[in-house]
């Protein structure tokens, strides 16, 4: 309909009809937010942030609940808190999508929603795979599957336990919504696209530009345009590993653990200073060593295009915030500047100046071996740092973002100091 016909048609609607209009999802949805045709069992929406994945998942669940009064639906997120905050109570969640006369009643204590016609949805945490062992469902919506905790293969176990319970009704189906990351579960689902059991919808943040603030889009393009992080988080591209790299994304995911169940007994801040403030980044990475001997990547405080006083101050602030035991810096690139600023800030920390007698990749190889041995944990997602790690090539060379892997080099200095030097063993501070 053209604009005039559309306005004429809207003018003829009653007030009640106009109120109902906002809940007609097929009228408002983009084609790539609607379920594809075919005999798929899993619909994977792999797209950039702000694409409208959550709304698409919630509307699909709402439609199944409307059509199937007997439906038992699983809602699975990385945690129960996220299932409630995003899938149920979020701005694009189920309670916001359903019209008042057909809204489900949310019973937090029972972790379920009940629609007026009898359909039910139950909340689950992917971090507790065993809770999905036993329950049966007709349908399921799994949110942000690429960020599910995969420590001990939890994400895979949660998905498999859910799949084994998808056995009610004639055609059980699952929708998975996520921003792509190169984890095992994502690779498995994408590999199954060829046989037709998995239908994949891909998209970018910019597909939903008319519903996003222009200032947000400008800032995203300015900050992340033409970067690996931007391709993943905005363009929705599943980044492939660089063949021959010391680190793979799957290796890093296996080493990710946000629980920090083993508090660090020793903390090091390492800095890889830039040659000039107009050149490379200043890599500033905080790492710790737990009592169990496991190394921990705690923070990435790196700066781009910073004056010496600014990045040196950032080193001092990181050391103070994390109560660091030592600061490690290259002697030939600003090490004395770090020492001066630490003294000016009255932070009495020992400073170790290191000499880069070997190239960045050669220094990184023994640290990569620590990852392979399962002796390192990333306590959060450090996207820019991890992109650089995955660009360091075995035998030499760098094929990651930017001109130089400064963040990765700082990480290597920190973990070398903690785990590969004489001071690598934890010490008792006091009794």
TAHU-V449595 format. One record per residue. N is the residue number from 1. RES is the residue in one small letter. SS is DSSP state (~ for helix, > for strand, _ for the rest). Layout:
{{N | RES | SS} {N | RES | SS}}
This chain:
{{1 | x | _} {2 | x | _} {3 | x | ~} {4 | x | ~} {5 | x | ~} {6 | x | ~} {7 | x | ~} {8 | x | ~} {9 | x | ~} {10 | x | ~} {11 | x | ~} {12 | x | _} {13 | x | _} {14 | x | _} {15 | x | ~} {16 | x | ~} {17 | x | ~} {18 | x | ~} {19 | x | ~} {20 | x | ~} {21 | x | ~} {22 | x | _} {23 | x | _} {24 | x | _} {25 | x | ~} {26 | x | ~} {27 | x | ~} {28 | x | ~} {29 | x | _} {30 | x | _} {31 | x | ~} {32 | x | ~} {33 | x | ~} {34 | x | _} {35 | x | _} {36 | x | _} {37 | x | _} {38 | x | _} {39 | x | _} {40 | x | _} {41 | x | _} {42 | x | >} {43 | x | >} {44 | x | >} {45 | x | >} {46 | x | >} {47 | x | >} {48 | x | _} {49 | x | _} {50 | x | _} {51 | x | _} {52 | x | _} {53 | x | ~} {54 | x | ~} {55 | x | ~} {56 | x | ~} {57 | x | ~} {58 | x | ~} {59 | x | ~} {60 | x | ~} {61 | x | ~} {62 | x | ~} {63 | x | ~} {64 | x | ~} {65 | x | ~} {66 | x | ~} {67 | x | ~} {68 | x | _} {69 | x | _} {70 | x | _} {71 | x | _} {72 | x | >} {73 | x | >} {74 | x | >} {75 | x | >} {76 | x | >} {77 | x | >} {78 | x | _} {79 | x | _} {80 | x | ~} {81 | x | ~} {82 | x | ~} {83 | x | ~} {84 | x | ~} {85 | x | ~} {86 | x | ~} {87 | x | ~} {88 | x | ~} {89 | x | _} {90 | x | _} {91 | x | _} {92 | x | _} {93 | x | _} {94 | x | ~} {95 | x | ~} {96 | x | ~} {97 | x | ~} {98 | x | _} {99 | x | _} {100 | x | ~} {101 | x | ~} {102 | x | ~} {103 | x | _} {104 | x | _} {105 | x | >} {106 | x | >} {107 | x | >} {108 | x | ~} {109 | x | ~} {110 | x | ~} {111 | x | _} {112 | x | >} {113 | x | >} {114 | x | >} {115 | x | _} {116 | x | _} {117 | x | _} {118 | x | _} {119 | x | _} {120 | x | >} {121 | x | >} {122 | x | >} {123 | x | >} {124 | x | >} {125 | x | >} {126 | x | _} {127 | x | _} {128 | x | _} {129 | x | ~} {130 | x | ~} {131 | x | ~} {132 | x | ~} {133 | x | _} {134 | x | _} {135 | x | _} {136 | x | _} {137 | x | _} {138 | x | _} {139 | x | >} {140 | x | >} {141 | x | >} {142 | x | >} {143 | x | >} {144 | x | _} {145 | x | ~} {146 | x | ~} {147 | x | ~} {148 | x | _} {149 | x | _} {150 | x | _} {151 | x | ~} {152 | x | ~} {153 | x | ~} {154 | x | ~} {155 | x | ~} {156 | x | ~} {157 | x | ~} {158 | x | ~} {159 | x | ~} {160 | x | ~} {161 | x | ~} {162 | x | ~} {163 | x | ~} {164 | x | ~} {165 | x | _} {166 | x | _} {167 | x | _} {168 | x | _} {169 | x | _} {170 | x | _} {171 | x | _} {172 | x | _} {173 | x | >} {174 | x | >} {175 | x | >} {176 | x | >} {177 | x | >} {178 | x | >} {179 | x | _} {180 | x | _} {181 | x | _} {182 | x | _} {183 | x | _} {184 | x | ~} {185 | x | ~} {186 | x | ~} {187 | x | ~} {188 | x | ~} {189 | x | ~} {190 | x | ~} {191 | x | ~} {192 | x | ~} {193 | x | ~} {194 | x | ~} {195 | x | ~} {196 | x | _} {197 | x | _} {198 | x | >} {199 | x | >} {200 | x | >} {201 | x | >} {202 | x | >} {203 | x | >} {204 | x | _} {205 | x | ~} {206 | x | ~} {207 | x | ~} {208 | x | ~} {209 | x | ~} {210 | x | ~} {211 | x | ~} {212 | x | _} {213 | x | _} {214 | x | ~} {215 | x | ~} {216 | x | ~} {217 | x | ~} {218 | x | ~} {219 | x | ~} {220 | x | ~} {221 | x | ~} {222 | x | ~} {223 | x | ~} {224 | x | ~} {225 | x | _} {226 | x | _} {227 | x | _} {228 | x | ~} {229 | x | ~} {230 | x | ~} {231 | x | ~} {232 | x | ~} {233 | x | ~} {234 | x | _} {235 | x | _} {236 | x | _} {237 | x | _} {238 | x | _} {239 | x | _} {240 | x | _} {241 | x | _} {242 | x | _} {243 | x | _} {244 | x | _} {245 | x | >} {246 | x | _} {247 | x | _} {248 | x | _} {249 | x | ~} {250 | x | ~} {251 | x | ~} {252 | x | ~} {253 | x | ~} {254 | x | ~} {255 | x | _} {256 | x | >} {257 | x | _} {258 | x | _} {259 | x | _} {260 | x | _} {261 | x | _} {262 | x | _} {263 | x | _} {264 | x | >} {265 | x | >} {266 | x | >} {267 | x | >} {268 | x | >} {269 | x | >} {270 | x | >} {271 | x | >} {272 | x | >} {273 | x | _} {274 | x | _} {275 | x | _} {276 | x | _} {277 | x | _} {278 | x | _} {279 | x | _} {280 | x | _} {281 | x | _} {282 | x | >} {283 | x | >} {284 | x | >} {285 | x | >} {286 | x | >} {287 | x | >} {288 | x | >} {289 | x | >} {290 | x | >} {291 | x | _} {292 | x | _} {293 | x | _} {294 | x | _} {295 | x | >} {296 | x | >} {297 | x | >} {298 | x | >} {299 | x | >} {300 | x | >} {301 | x | _} {302 | x | _} {303 | x | >} {304 | x | _} {305 | x | _} {306 | x | _} {307 | x | _} {308 | x | ~} {309 | x | ~} {310 | x | ~} {311 | x | ~} {312 | x | ~} {313 | x | ~} {314 | x | ~} {315 | x | ~} {316 | x | ~} {317 | x | ~} {318 | x | ~} {319 | x | ~} {320 | x | ~} {321 | x | ~} {322 | x | _} {323 | x | _} {324 | x | _} {325 | x | _} {326 | x | >} {327 | x | >} {328 | x | >} {329 | x | >} {330 | x | >} {331 | x | _} {332 | x | _} {333 | x | _} {334 | x | _} {335 | x | ~} {336 | x | ~} {337 | x | ~} {338 | x | ~} {339 | x | ~} {340 | x | ~} {341 | x | ~} {342 | x | ~} {343 | x | ~} {344 | x | ~} {345 | x | _} {346 | x | _} {347 | x | _} {348 | x | _} {349 | x | _} {350 | x | >} {351 | x | >} {352 | x | >} {353 | x | >} {354 | x | >} {355 | x | _} {356 | x | _} {357 | x | _} {358 | x | _} {359 | x | _} {360 | x | ~} {361 | x | ~} {362 | x | ~} {363 | x | ~} {364 | x | ~} {365 | x | ~} {366 | x | ~} {367 | x | ~} {368 | x | ~} {369 | x | ~} {370 | x | ~} {371 | x | ~} {372 | x | ~} {373 | x | _} {374 | x | _} {375 | x | _} {376 | x | >} {377 | x | >} {378 | x | >} {379 | x | _} {380 | x | _} {381 | x | _} {382 | x | _} {383 | x | ~} {384 | x | ~} {385 | x | ~} {386 | x | ~} {387 | x | ~} {388 | x | ~} {389 | x | ~} {390 | x | _} {391 | x | _} {392 | x | >} {393 | x | >} {394 | x | _} {395 | x | _} {396 | x | _} {397 | x | _} {398 | x | >} {399 | x | _} {400 | x | _} {401 | x | _} {402 | x | _} {403 | x | _} {404 | x | _} {405 | x | _} {406 | x | ~} {407 | x | ~} {408 | x | ~} {409 | x | ~} {410 | x | ~} {411 | x | ~} {412 | x | ~} {413 | x | ~} {414 | x | ~} {415 | x | ~} {416 | x | ~} {417 | x | ~} {418 | x | ~} {419 | x | ~} {420 | x | ~} {421 | x | _} {422 | x | ~} {423 | x | ~} {424 | x | ~} {425 | x | _} {426 | x | _} {427 | x | _} {428 | x | _} {429 | x | _} {430 | x | _} {431 | x | _}}
